[in-house]
Each structure stands twice: as structure tokens, then as C-alpha cells.
């Protein structure tokens, strides 16, 4: 439940383009429950903040997690 609450806070921050706050919330969510979608959103925040190398690594990690069913699955709309 805490992971979901943190994730939803990250979504709200991202929608308002508060990237640093969104990143913090997504990282908190990821620490509690590491899912591919959360990792993807971490990458999106990093990219929006101009941290391209770290963003690419996060996107690559999200793809690896996508292949591991215990970490959730990325959809075409993600």
C-alpha cells in the first residue's frame, strides 16, 4: 500500500512537471516494490531533468525487469 501511495504521488508530481519530487516519490515506491513501470517512470523523470545517461540506464533496467514476471510487465502505452 505504501508503494502504491508513493507511486501515485510520483504520477501527480510528474503531471505537474515537478520532476525532482516525482523522482523522489518513484524511487521511494521502487524501494518498497520494484516494478518495471516504476523503473520506467524513474527514467522518464531523469530524462526530463536532462540526466540522459542515468535515464538510459533506468530504461534499460526497466526492459530487463519487464522480462522478469515478478517485476511487472510494460505495456505498449507505457
Rosetta silent file (secondary structure, phi, psi, omega in degrees, C-alpha in Angstrom):
SEQUENCE: XXXXXXXXXXXXXXXXXXXXXXXXXXXXXXXXXXXXXXXXXXXXXXXXXXXXXXXXXXXXXXXXXXXXXXXXXXXXXX
SCORE:     score description
SCORE:     0.000 S_00000001
   1 L     0.000  -39.671  178.674    0.000    0.000    0.000 S_00000001
   2 H   -65.576  -37.565  179.066    2.857    2.428    0.775 S_00000001
   3 H   -63.056  -42.581  179.484    4.472    1.645   -2.585 S_00000001
   4 H   -65.848  -41.696  178.824    1.231    2.478   -4.396 S_00000001
   5 H   -61.500  -44.949  178.651    0.773    5.702   -2.434 S_00000001
   6 H   -64.882  -40.219  179.528    4.314    6.811   -3.284 S_00000001
   7 H   -61.153  -47.607 -179.554    3.804    5.815   -6.931 S_00000001
   8 H   -64.272  -33.988  174.556    0.602    7.864   -7.206 S_00000001
   9 H   -63.739  -41.076  177.404    2.372   10.833   -5.603 S_00000001
  10 H   -61.290  -41.429  177.914    5.060   10.475   -8.275 S_00000001
  11 H   -61.867  -45.555  178.942    2.419   10.490  -11.005 S_00000001
  12 H   -60.523  -44.446  178.890    0.859   13.654   -9.589 S_00000001
  13 H   -64.026  -41.698 -179.141    4.240   15.386   -9.403 S_00000001
  14 H   -63.916  -41.564  178.904    5.129   14.286  -12.942 S_00000001
  15 H   -61.136  -29.509  178.595    1.844   15.618  -14.331 S_00000001
  16 L   -93.264    7.968  179.922    2.727   18.987  -12.788 S_00000001
  17 L    59.765   30.870  172.638    6.294   18.757  -14.195 S_00000001
  18 L   -95.095   78.312 -168.157    7.780   18.691  -10.690 S_00000001
  19 H   -65.874  -40.707 -179.195   10.442   16.242  -11.809 S_00000001
  20 H   -63.544  -44.082  178.687   12.629   16.198   -8.721 S_00000001
  21 H   -66.510  -39.917  178.118    9.665   15.475   -6.448 S_00000001
  22 H   -62.466  -44.615  179.830    8.352   12.869   -8.874 S_00000001
  23 H   -59.529  -44.535  178.741   11.740   11.165   -8.985 S_00000001
  24 H   -60.700  -44.471 -179.503   11.899   11.029   -5.198 S_00000001
  25 H   -66.282  -43.340  178.910    8.409    9.536   -4.980 S_00000001
  26 H   -64.838  -38.605  177.554    9.080    6.942   -7.710 S_00000001
  27 H   -65.371  -38.557  176.852   12.347    5.933   -6.043 S_00000001
  28 H   -62.888  -44.705  178.583   10.532    5.521   -2.719 S_00000001
  29 H   -62.177  -44.241 -178.688    7.907    3.359   -4.417 S_00000001
  30 H   -63.288  -36.489  179.300   10.591    1.337   -6.193 S_00000001
  31 H   -64.979  -32.261 -179.516   12.432    0.683   -2.929 S_00000001
  32 H   -83.505  -36.163 -179.415    9.249   -0.802   -1.484 S_00000001
  33 L  -153.239   97.880 -176.091    8.179   -2.731   -4.581 S_00000001
  34 L   -74.292  104.554  178.389   10.481   -2.771   -7.616 S_00000001
  35 L  -116.595  151.984 -179.237    8.265   -2.862  -10.698 S_00000001
  36 H   -59.009  -40.946 -179.018    9.213   -2.283  -14.334 S_00000001
  37 H   -63.779  -39.024  178.232    6.702    0.568  -14.684 S_00000001
  38 H   -66.131  -42.005  177.279    8.151    2.393  -11.703 S_00000001
  39 H   -62.426  -40.481  176.610   11.661    1.999  -13.094 S_00000001
  40 H   -58.992  -45.100 -179.397   10.422    3.322  -16.436 S_00000001
  41 H   -67.011  -32.308  173.162    8.972    6.380  -14.692 S_00000001
  42 H   -60.638  -44.990  177.697   12.263    6.941  -12.886 S_00000001
  43 H   -61.551  -40.426  179.183   13.893    7.019  -16.318 S_00000001
  44 H   -63.317  -40.754  177.611   11.287    9.456  -17.613 S_00000001
  45 H   -64.068  -46.505  179.941   11.970   11.816  -14.706 S_00000001
  46 H   -60.251  -41.958  178.733   15.709   11.605  -15.222 S_00000001
  47 H   -62.372  -44.891 -179.882   15.275   12.303  -18.941 S_00000001
  48 H   -63.060  -27.255 -179.931   13.064   15.326  -18.217 S_00000001
  49 L   -87.912    0.847  179.022   15.758   16.615  -15.849 S_00000001
  50 L    81.413   14.416 -179.989   18.406   16.312  -18.571 S_00000001
  51 L   -98.390   70.781 -167.763   20.202   13.407  -16.919 S_00000001
  52 H   -66.085  -39.526 -179.273   20.285   11.354  -20.112 S_00000001
  53 H   -65.358  -45.792  178.368   22.895    8.728  -19.241 S_00000001
  54 H   -66.102  -35.796  178.209   21.131    7.816  -15.995 S_00000001
  55 H   -63.129  -44.949  179.898   17.791    7.872  -17.810 S_00000001
  56 H   -61.166  -41.860  178.260   19.049    5.428  -20.423 S_00000001
  57 H   -62.787  -39.789  178.369   20.305    3.088  -17.717 S_00000001
  58 H   -65.464  -42.108  178.415   16.920    3.249  -15.985 S_00000001
  59 H   -63.578  -40.148  177.424   15.113    2.463  -19.254 S_00000001
  60 H   -64.126  -40.632  177.957   17.437   -0.491  -19.863 S_00000001
  61 H   -63.916  -39.959  178.017   16.797   -1.727  -16.321 S_00000001
  62 H   -61.495  -39.852  177.877   13.039   -1.393  -16.910 S_00000001
  63 H   -65.750  -39.846  177.032   13.342   -3.585  -20.006 S_00000001
  64 H   -64.222  -42.302  178.501   15.251   -6.223  -18.043 S_00000001
  65 H   -65.093  -35.009  179.614   12.622   -6.123  -15.312 S_00000001
  66 H   -58.144  -34.487 -179.332    9.903   -6.400  -17.961 S_00000001
  67 H   -78.131  -14.486  178.433   11.312   -9.777  -18.907 S_00000001
  68 L  -102.479  109.650 -172.527   11.152  -10.949  -15.276 S_00000001
  69 H   -57.552  -24.859 -179.338    7.477  -11.552  -14.430 S_00000001
  70 H   -72.196   -9.109 -178.976    7.920  -10.775  -10.729 S_00000001
  71 H  -106.616   10.960  179.722    8.690   -7.137  -11.627 S_00000001
  72 L    85.719  171.417 -174.582    5.562   -6.429  -13.647 S_00000001
  73 L  -124.900  136.985  174.622    5.105   -6.007  -17.361 S_00000001
  74 L   -83.239  140.739  177.791    5.444   -2.893  -19.504 S_00000001
  75 L  -102.460  171.261  179.869    2.583   -2.270  -21.924 S_00000001
  76 L   -64.891  -24.027 -178.252    2.657   -0.656  -25.349 S_00000001
  77 L   -91.754   -1.360 -178.739    1.198    2.535  -23.881 S_00000001
  78 L   -69.816    0.000    0.000    3.809    2.843  -21.116 S_00000001
